Amino acid sequence: MKSADVTIHCPECGDIVFEKHNNGEIICAECGHVLNSGH
C-alpha cells in the first residue's frame, strides 16, 4: 500500500483542499483552517 493523500472536508468552509504536513498538521488551503490529526 502506498500512502495516498487523504481527502478531508474542512469543517469551516466545506472544501476539500487540505494540505497535510509531515508534523501531522492539516491546513485548509482555501480558508486556512487548521486540523490536527493527533495520533
DAQUI-V180893 format. One line per field, one symbol per residue. psi: psi as a letter, one per 20 degrees, with the letter a starting at -180 (. if undefined). A space follows every 10 residues. Layout:
psi = ???
//
This chain:
psi = pqoqpppppp igijrllqop rhjippppig ijppponp.
//
